[in-house]
Amino acid sequence: MNGERKSNISRIIRTVGRGEILFTLKCDKFFPHIVYGFFLIFLVLLLNLMIEKTLVEVEENRQELYDLKISLTLKNTELIGLEKLSTVQDLLEKSGSELTIPDEPAVYIRK
């Protein structure tokens, strides 16, 4: 009994390995449908991987945009600080420039 069981198992393994399982189960007329089903499964997996890759790129780009917004905010803050008149005067004095705030307003000459 035990030897017969091993013989059946090895015969089943050989049948599956050789691809004869379809003929044994009388499914050879459905072979194109089975191949088509495997093709569809492969296509779904491939599309899923492509979508996942795109989503990962979107998340990476979103993080990069967030970092760039932070950098822009810091630069804008620094620029606003440099636009103050007292800051400009301090920078001019430190660089040794003789420019100061004019005592009188500018004069417009009309022709």
DSSP file with accessible surface (Angstrom, degrees, kcal/mol):
  #  RESIDUE AA STRUCTURE BP1 BP2  ACC     N-H-->O    O-->H-N    N-H-->O    O-->H-N    TCO  KAPPA ALPHA  PHI   PSI    X-CA   Y-CA   Z-CA
    1    1 A M     >        0   0  195      0, 0.0     4,-1.9     0, 0.0     5,-0.1   0.000 360.0 360.0 360.0 -44.3    0.0    0.0    0.0
    2    2 A N  H  >  +     0   0  105      1,-0.2     4,-2.0     2,-0.2     5,-0.2   0.885 360.0  48.9 -66.9 -39.7    2.8    2.4    0.9
    3    3 A G  H  > S+     0   0   53      2,-0.2     4,-2.0     1,-0.2    -1,-0.2   0.864 109.9  52.0 -67.3 -36.8    4.7    1.6   -2.2
    4    4 A E  H  > S+     0   0  130      2,-0.2     4,-2.2     1,-0.2    -2,-0.2   0.893 108.3  51.6 -66.9 -36.8    1.7    2.1   -4.4
    5    5 A R  H  X S+     0   0  172     -4,-1.9     4,-2.4     2,-0.2    -2,-0.2   0.925 110.0  48.2 -65.4 -45.2    1.1    5.5   -2.8
    6    6 A K  H  X S+     0   0  137     -4,-2.0     4,-2.6     1,-0.2     5,-0.2   0.883 110.4  53.2 -62.4 -36.6    4.6    6.6   -3.5
    7    7 A S  H  X S+     0   0   62     -4,-2.0     4,-2.2     2,-0.2    -2,-0.2   0.912 109.4  47.6 -65.4 -41.6    4.2    5.4   -7.0
    8    8 A N  H  X S+     0   0   58     -4,-2.2     4,-2.4     2,-0.2    -2,-0.2   0.908 112.6  49.1 -65.4 -42.5    1.0    7.5   -7.5
    9    9 A I  H  X S+     0   0   91     -4,-2.4     4,-2.5     2,-0.2    -2,-0.2   0.930 112.7  46.7 -63.7 -44.6    2.7   10.6   -6.0
   10   10 A S  H  X S+     0   0   49     -4,-2.6     4,-2.4     1,-0.2    -1,-0.2   0.889 111.9  51.7 -66.7 -35.3    5.7   10.3   -8.2
   11   11 A R  H  X S+     0   0  130     -4,-2.2     4,-2.4    -5,-0.2    -2,-0.2   0.915 110.3  48.8 -66.2 -39.6    3.5    9.7  -11.2
   12   12 A I  H  X S+     0   0   96     -4,-2.4     4,-2.6     2,-0.2     5,-0.2   0.925 111.0  50.0 -64.5 -43.7    1.5   12.8  -10.4
   13   13 A I  H  X S+     0   0  112     -4,-2.5     4,-2.7     1,-0.2    -2,-0.2   0.922 111.9  48.0 -62.3 -42.5    4.7   14.8  -10.0
   14   14 A R  H  X S+     0   0  120     -4,-2.4     4,-2.2     2,-0.2     6,-0.3   0.913 110.9  51.5 -63.6 -40.5    6.0   13.6  -13.4
   15   15 A T  H  X>S+     0   0   19     -4,-2.4     5,-1.8     2,-0.2     6,-0.9   0.928 113.5  43.6 -63.7 -43.4    2.6   14.4  -15.0
   16   16 A V  H ><5S+     0   0   84     -4,-2.6     3,-0.7     1,-0.2    -2,-0.2   0.924 113.4  52.2 -67.8 -42.5    2.7   17.9  -13.7
   17   17 A G  H 3<5S+     0   0   68     -4,-2.7    -2,-0.2     1,-0.3    -1,-0.2   0.864 111.8  45.0 -63.5 -36.3    6.3   18.4  -14.6
   18   18 A R  H 3<5S-     0   0  164     -4,-2.2    -1,-0.3    -5,-0.2    -2,-0.2   0.579 112.5-116.9 -84.5 -10.0    5.9   17.3  -18.2
   19   19 A G  T X<5S+     0   0   40     -3,-0.7     3,-0.6    -4,-0.7     4,-0.3   0.645  80.3 123.6  83.6  13.1    2.8   19.4  -18.6
   20   20 A E  T 3>< +     0   0   79     -5,-1.8     4,-2.4    -6,-0.3     3,-0.3   0.492  44.1  92.6 -84.9  -1.0    0.6   16.3  -19.2
   21   21 A I  H 3> S+     0   0   54     -6,-0.9     4,-2.4     1,-0.2    -1,-0.2   0.854  81.8  56.1 -62.5 -33.7   -1.8   17.3  -16.4
   22   22 A L  H <4>S+     0   0   39     -3,-0.6     5,-3.6     1,-0.2     6,-0.7   0.895 109.8  44.8 -65.3 -38.7   -4.0   19.1  -18.9
   23   23 A F  H >45S+     0   0  123     -4,-0.3     3,-0.9    -3,-0.3    -2,-0.2   0.884 112.7  51.8 -71.5 -36.4   -4.4   16.0  -21.0
   24   24 A T  H 3<5S+     0   0   87     -4,-2.4    -2,-0.2     1,-0.3    -1,-0.2   0.901 113.9  42.4 -66.0 -40.8   -5.0   13.8  -17.9
   25   25 A L  T 3<5S-     0   0  109     -4,-2.4    -1,-0.3    -5,-0.2    -2,-0.2   0.335 113.4-118.4 -87.3   5.6   -7.7   16.1  -16.6
   26   26 A K  T < 5S+     0   0  157     -3,-0.9    -3,-0.2    -5,-0.1     3,-0.2   0.869  78.6 125.3  60.0  38.3   -9.2   16.5  -20.2
   27   27 A C    > < +     0   0   37     -5,-3.6     3,-1.3    -6,-0.2     4,-0.2   0.219  29.1 108.3-107.1  12.2   -8.5   20.3  -20.1
   28   28 A D  G >  S+     0   0   81     -6,-0.7     3,-1.1     1,-0.3    -1,-0.1   0.818  74.7  57.8 -64.9 -25.8   -6.5   20.4  -23.3
   29   29 A K  G 3  S+     0   0  154      1,-0.2    -1,-0.3    -3,-0.2     4,-0.2   0.725 105.3  51.8 -75.8 -17.0   -9.3   22.2  -25.1
   30   30 A F  G <> S+     0   0  101     -3,-1.3     4,-2.2     1,-0.2     3,-0.3   0.338  77.7 106.5 -95.5   6.2   -9.2   25.0  -22.5
   31   31 A F  H <> S+     0   0  108     -3,-1.1     4,-2.7     1,-0.2     5,-0.2   0.898  76.7  51.1 -56.1 -45.7   -5.4   25.5  -22.9
   32   32 A P  H  > S+     0   0   84      0, 0.0     4,-2.5     0, 0.0    -1,-0.2   0.908 111.1  49.9 -60.4 -35.8   -5.7   28.9  -24.8
   33   33 A H  H  > S+     0   0  130     -3,-0.3     4,-2.4     2,-0.2    -2,-0.2   0.885 110.1  49.8 -68.1 -38.2   -8.0   30.1  -22.1
   34   34 A I  H  X S+     0   0   59     -4,-2.2     4,-2.4     2,-0.2     5,-0.2   0.933 112.3  47.2 -66.0 -44.0   -5.6   29.1  -19.4
   35   35 A V  H  X S+     0   0   74     -4,-2.7     4,-2.4     1,-0.2    -2,-0.2   0.920 112.1  50.8 -62.7 -42.7   -2.7   30.8  -21.2
   36   36 A Y  H  X S+     0   0  140     -4,-2.5     4,-2.5    -5,-0.2    -1,-0.2   0.907 109.0  51.7 -62.1 -40.4   -4.9   33.9  -21.7
   37   37 A G  H  X S+     0   0   28     -4,-2.4     4,-2.3     2,-0.2    -2,-0.2   0.927 110.4  47.6 -61.9 -44.4   -5.7   33.9  -17.9
   38   38 A F  H  X S+     0   0  141     -4,-2.4     4,-2.6     1,-0.2    -1,-0.2   0.890 110.4  53.1 -65.0 -36.6   -2.0   33.7  -17.0
   39   39 A F  H  X S+     0   0  111     -4,-2.4     4,-2.5     2,-0.2    -2,-0.2   0.923 109.3  48.7 -62.9 -42.9   -1.3   36.5  -19.4
   40   40 A L  H  X S+     0   0   68     -4,-2.5     4,-2.5     2,-0.2    -2,-0.2   0.907 111.0  50.1 -64.2 -41.0   -4.0   38.7  -17.8
   41   41 A I  H  X S+     0   0   99     -4,-2.3     4,-2.4     2,-0.2    -2,-0.2   0.931 111.4  48.8 -62.1 -44.2   -2.6   38.0  -14.3
   42   42 A F  H  X S+     0   0  128     -4,-2.6     4,-2.5     1,-0.2    -2,-0.2   0.918 111.1  50.6 -60.8 -41.8    0.9   38.9  -15.5
   43   43 A L  H  X S+     0   0   67     -4,-2.5     4,-2.6     2,-0.2     5,-0.2   0.913 109.5  50.0 -64.7 -41.4   -0.5   42.1  -17.0
   44   44 A V  H  X S+     0   0   96     -4,-2.5     4,-2.4     2,-0.2    -1,-0.2   0.926 111.7  48.3 -63.7 -43.2   -2.3   43.1  -13.8
   45   45 A L  H  X S+     0   0  101     -4,-2.4     4,-2.3     2,-0.2    -2,-0.2   0.918 111.7  49.9 -63.3 -42.0    0.9   42.5  -11.8
   46   46 A L  H  X S+     0   0   73     -4,-2.5     4,-2.2     2,-0.2    -2,-0.2   0.933 111.8  47.3 -63.5 -44.7    3.0   44.5  -14.2
   47   47 A L  H  X S+     0   0   87     -4,-2.6     4,-2.5     1,-0.2    -1,-0.2   0.894 110.0  54.0 -64.0 -38.4    0.5   47.4  -14.1
   48   48 A N  H  X S+     0   0   82     -4,-2.4     4,-2.5    -5,-0.2    -1,-0.2   0.919 108.9  48.3 -62.3 -43.0    0.4   47.3  -10.3
   49   49 A L  H  X S+     0   0  119     -4,-2.3     4,-2.3     1,-0.2    -1,-0.2   0.902 111.3  50.3 -64.6 -39.5    4.2   47.5  -10.1
   50   50 A M  H  X S+     0   0  105     -4,-2.2     4,-2.1     2,-0.2    -2,-0.2   0.912 111.2  48.6 -65.9 -40.0    4.2   50.5  -12.6
   51   51 A I  H  X S+     0   0   96     -4,-2.5     4,-2.5     2,-0.2    -2,-0.2   0.921 110.7  50.7 -65.9 -42.5    1.5   52.3  -10.5
   52   52 A E  H  X S+     0   0  101     -4,-2.5     4,-2.2     1,-0.2    -2,-0.2   0.915 109.2  51.3 -61.5 -41.8    3.4   51.7   -7.3
   53   53 A K  H  X S+     0   0  141     -4,-2.3     4,-2.1     1,-0.2    -1,-0.2   0.920 110.4  49.0 -61.5 -42.8    6.6   53.1   -8.8
   54   54 A T  H  X S+     0   0   77     -4,-2.1     4,-2.3     1,-0.2    -2,-0.2   0.915 109.9  51.2 -64.7 -41.1    4.8   56.2   -9.9
   55   55 A L  H  X S+     0   0   93     -4,-2.5     4,-2.2     1,-0.2    -1,-0.2   0.885 108.4  51.8 -64.9 -36.5    3.3   56.7   -6.5
   56   56 A V  H  X S+     0   0   74     -4,-2.2     4,-2.4     2,-0.2    -1,-0.2   0.927 109.9  49.2 -65.0 -42.8    6.7   56.4   -4.9
   57   57 A E  H  X S+     0   0   91     -4,-2.1     4,-2.6     1,-0.2    -2,-0.2   0.903 109.5  52.6 -63.0 -38.9    8.0   59.1   -7.3
   58   58 A V  H  X S+     0   0   62     -4,-2.3     4,-2.5     1,-0.2    -1,-0.2   0.926 110.0  47.9 -63.3 -43.7    5.1   61.3   -6.5
   59   59 A E  H  X S+     0   0  108     -4,-2.2     4,-2.2     2,-0.2    -1,-0.2   0.907 111.8  49.8 -64.7 -40.8    5.7   61.0   -2.7
   60   60 A E  H  X S+     0   0  123     -4,-2.4     4,-2.2     1,-0.2    -2,-0.2   0.922 112.7  47.2 -63.6 -41.7    9.5   61.7   -3.2
   61   61 A N  H  X S+     0   0   91     -4,-2.6     4,-2.6     2,-0.2    -2,-0.2   0.873 109.2  54.3 -67.6 -35.9    8.6   64.8   -5.3
   62   62 A R  H  X S+     0   0  142     -4,-2.5     4,-2.1     2,-0.2    -1,-0.2   0.921 109.6  47.5 -63.2 -41.0    6.1   66.0   -2.7
   63   63 A Q  H  X S+     0   0  107     -4,-2.2     4,-2.3     2,-0.2    -2,-0.2   0.909 111.4  50.6 -66.5 -40.6    8.8   65.8    0.0
   64   64 A E  H  X S+     0   0  113     -4,-2.2     4,-2.4     1,-0.2    -2,-0.2   0.912 109.6  50.6 -64.5 -40.9   11.2   67.7   -2.2
   65   65 A L  H  X S+     0   0  104     -4,-2.6     4,-2.3     2,-0.2    -1,-0.2   0.902 108.9  52.0 -62.4 -40.0    8.7   70.4   -2.9
   66   66 A Y  H  X S+     0   0  138     -4,-2.1     4,-2.0     2,-0.2    -2,-0.2   0.935 110.4  47.9 -62.1 -43.7    8.0   70.7    0.9
   67   67 A D  H  X S+     0   0   82     -4,-2.3     4,-2.3     1,-0.2    -2,-0.2   0.896 111.3  50.6 -63.7 -39.6   11.8   71.1    1.5
   68   68 A L  H  X S+     0   0   99     -4,-2.4     4,-2.6     2,-0.2    -1,-0.2   0.872 107.4  53.6 -67.8 -35.1   12.0   73.7   -1.3
   69   69 A K  H  X S+     0   0  138     -4,-2.3     4,-2.4     2,-0.2    -1,-0.2   0.904 108.8  49.5 -64.2 -39.9    9.1   75.7    0.2
   70   70 A I  H  X S+     0   0   73     -4,-2.0     4,-2.3     2,-0.2    -2,-0.2   0.938 111.5  48.7 -63.6 -44.1   10.9   75.8    3.5
   71   71 A S  H  X S+     0   0   46     -4,-2.3     4,-2.3     1,-0.2    -2,-0.2   0.913 111.2  50.3 -62.2 -41.9   14.0   77.0    1.8
   72   72 A L  H  X S+     0   0   99     -4,-2.6     4,-2.7     2,-0.2    -1,-0.2   0.914 109.0  51.6 -63.8 -41.4   12.1   79.7    0.0
   73   73 A T  H  X S+     0   0   83     -4,-2.4     4,-2.4     1,-0.2    -2,-0.2   0.918 110.0  49.2 -62.5 -42.0   10.4   80.9    3.2
   74   74 A L  H  X S+     0   0  115     -4,-2.3     4,-2.3     1,-0.2    -1,-0.2   0.918 112.4  47.5 -64.1 -41.9   13.8   81.2    4.9
   75   75 A K  H  X S+     0   0  136     -4,-2.3     4,-2.5     2,-0.2    -2,-0.2   0.900 111.4  50.8 -67.2 -38.9   15.3   83.1    1.9
   76   76 A N  H  X S+     0   0   79     -4,-2.7     4,-2.7     2,-0.2    -2,-0.2   0.906 110.1  50.1 -63.5 -41.3   12.2   85.4    1.8
   77   77 A T  H  X S+     0   0   90     -4,-2.4     4,-2.1     2,-0.2    -2,-0.2   0.923 111.8  47.8 -62.1 -43.2   12.5   86.1    5.5
   78   78 A E  H  X S+     0   0  130     -4,-2.3     4,-1.8     2,-0.2    -2,-0.2   0.910 112.2  49.8 -64.5 -40.3   16.2   86.9    5.1
   79   79 A L  H  X S+     0   0   92     -4,-2.5     4,-1.2     2,-0.2    -2,-0.2   0.908 109.0  51.2 -66.2 -40.9   15.4   89.2    2.2
   80   80 A I  H  X S+     0   0  103     -4,-2.7     4,-0.5     1,-0.2     3,-0.4   0.908 109.2  52.0 -63.5 -38.2   12.7   91.0    4.1
   81   81 A G  H >< S+     0   0   26     -4,-2.1     3,-0.7     1,-0.2    -1,-0.2   0.868 108.6  50.6 -65.6 -34.8   15.2   91.6    6.9
   82   82 A L  H 3< S+     0   0   71     -4,-1.8    -1,-0.2     1,-0.2    -2,-0.2   0.724  99.9  65.4 -75.9 -19.2   17.8   93.0    4.5
   83   83 A E  H 3< S+     0   0  133     -4,-1.2    -1,-0.2    -3,-0.4    -2,-0.2   0.651  75.3 108.6 -78.5 -13.2   15.2   95.4    3.0
   84   84 A K  S <X S-     0   0  126     -3,-0.7     4,-2.2    -4,-0.5     5,-0.2  -0.385  74.5-130.1 -65.8 141.2   14.9   97.3    6.3
   85   85 A L  H  > S+     0   0  108      1,-0.2     4,-2.6     2,-0.2     5,-0.2   0.903 105.8  52.0 -62.3 -40.3   16.5  100.8    6.1
   86   86 A S  H  > S+     0   0   66      1,-0.2     4,-2.4     2,-0.2    -1,-0.2   0.899 109.4  50.4 -66.7 -36.9   18.5  100.4    9.3
   87   87 A T  H  > S+     0   0   39      2,-0.2     4,-2.5     1,-0.2    -1,-0.2   0.918 110.4  49.8 -65.8 -41.5   19.9   97.0    8.1
   88   88 A V  H  X S+     0   0   57     -4,-2.2     4,-2.4     2,-0.2    -2,-0.2   0.925 110.8  49.5 -64.0 -42.9   20.9   98.6    4.8
   89   89 A Q  H  X S+     0   0   63     -4,-2.6     4,-2.5     2,-0.2    -1,-0.2   0.923 110.6  50.3 -62.4 -42.4   22.6  101.5    6.6
   90   90 A D  H  X S+     0   0   81     -4,-2.4     4,-2.4     1,-0.2    -2,-0.2   0.922 111.0  48.7 -61.8 -42.6   24.5   99.1    8.9
   91   91 A L  H  X S+     0   0   87     -4,-2.5     4,-1.6     1,-0.2    -1,-0.2   0.893 111.7  49.4 -65.0 -39.0   25.7   97.1    5.9
   92   92 A L  H  <>S+     0   0   50     -4,-2.4     5,-2.4     2,-0.2     4,-0.5   0.907 111.9  48.3 -66.3 -40.7   26.8  100.3    4.1
   93   93 A E  H ><5S+     0   0  138     -4,-2.5     3,-1.0     1,-0.2    -2,-0.2   0.913 110.3  51.6 -65.8 -40.4   28.7  101.5    7.2
   94   94 A K  H 3<5S+     0   0  177     -4,-2.4    -1,-0.2     1,-0.3    -2,-0.2   0.834 109.0  50.6 -65.6 -33.2   30.4   98.1    7.6
   95   95 A S  T 3<5S-     0   0   90     -4,-1.6    -1,-0.3    -5,-0.2    -2,-0.2   0.531 117.3-113.8 -84.1  -3.8   31.6   98.1    4.0
   96   96 A G  T < 5 +     0   0   61     -3,-1.0    -3,-0.2    -4,-0.5     2,-0.2   0.677  62.0 153.0  84.9  18.7   33.0  101.6    4.4
   97   97 A S      < -     0   0   46     -5,-2.4    -1,-0.2    -6,-0.2    -2,-0.1  -0.485  43.0-146.6 -82.1 151.2   30.6  103.3    2.1
   98   98 A E        +     0   0  183     -2,-0.2     2,-0.2     2,-0.1    -1,-0.1   0.347  58.3 123.2 -98.0   5.4   29.8  107.0    2.5
   99   99 A L        +     0   0  122     -7,-0.1     2,-0.3   -10,-0.0    -2,-0.1  -0.464  33.9 164.8 -69.1 136.4   26.3  106.7    1.3
  100  100 A T        -     0   0  116     -2,-0.2    -2,-0.1    -8,-0.0     3,-0.1  -0.850  47.1 -68.5-138.2-179.8   23.6  107.9    3.7
  101  101 A I        -     0   0   73     -2,-0.3     2,-0.0     1,-0.1     3,-0.0  -0.523  61.6-107.4 -71.8 134.5   20.0  108.8    3.7
  102  102 A P        -     0   0  102      0, 0.0    -1,-0.1     0, 0.0     4,-0.1  -0.349  16.9-145.5 -65.6 144.5   19.5  112.0    1.7
  103  103 A D  S    S+     0   0  163      1,-0.1    -2,-0.0     2,-0.1     0, 0.0   0.832  84.8  37.9 -77.4 -34.1   18.6  115.0    3.8
  104  104 A E  S    S-     0   0  152      1,-0.1     3,-0.1     3,-0.0    -1,-0.1  -0.879  94.4-102.5-117.3 151.4   16.3  116.5    1.1
  105  105 A P        -     0   0  116      0, 0.0    -2,-0.1     0, 0.0    -1,-0.1  -0.231  51.9 -82.9 -66.8 162.1   13.9  114.8   -1.2
  106  106 A A        -     0   0   81      1,-0.1     2,-0.5    -4,-0.1     0, 0.0  -0.271  41.6-129.5 -66.8 149.1   14.8  114.2   -4.8
  107  107 A V        -     0   0  121     -3,-0.1     2,-0.5     2,-0.0    -1,-0.1  -0.878  13.8-147.8-103.9 131.9   14.3  117.0   -7.2
  108  108 A Y        -     0   0  204     -2,-0.5     2,-0.6     2,-0.0     0, 0.0  -0.848   6.4-154.1-100.4 129.4   12.4  116.4  -10.5
  109  109 A I        -     0   0  156     -2,-0.5     2,-0.4     2,-0.0    -2,-0.0  -0.916   9.8-159.8-103.9 122.5   13.4  118.4  -13.5
  110  110 A R              0   0  230     -2,-0.6    -2,-0.0     1,-0.0     0, 0.0  -0.795 360.0 360.0-103.3 144.4   10.7  118.8  -16.1
  111  111 A K              0   0  250     -2,-0.4    -1,-0.0     0, 0.0    -2,-0.0  -0.602 360.0 360.0 -96.4 360.0   11.5  119.7  -19.6
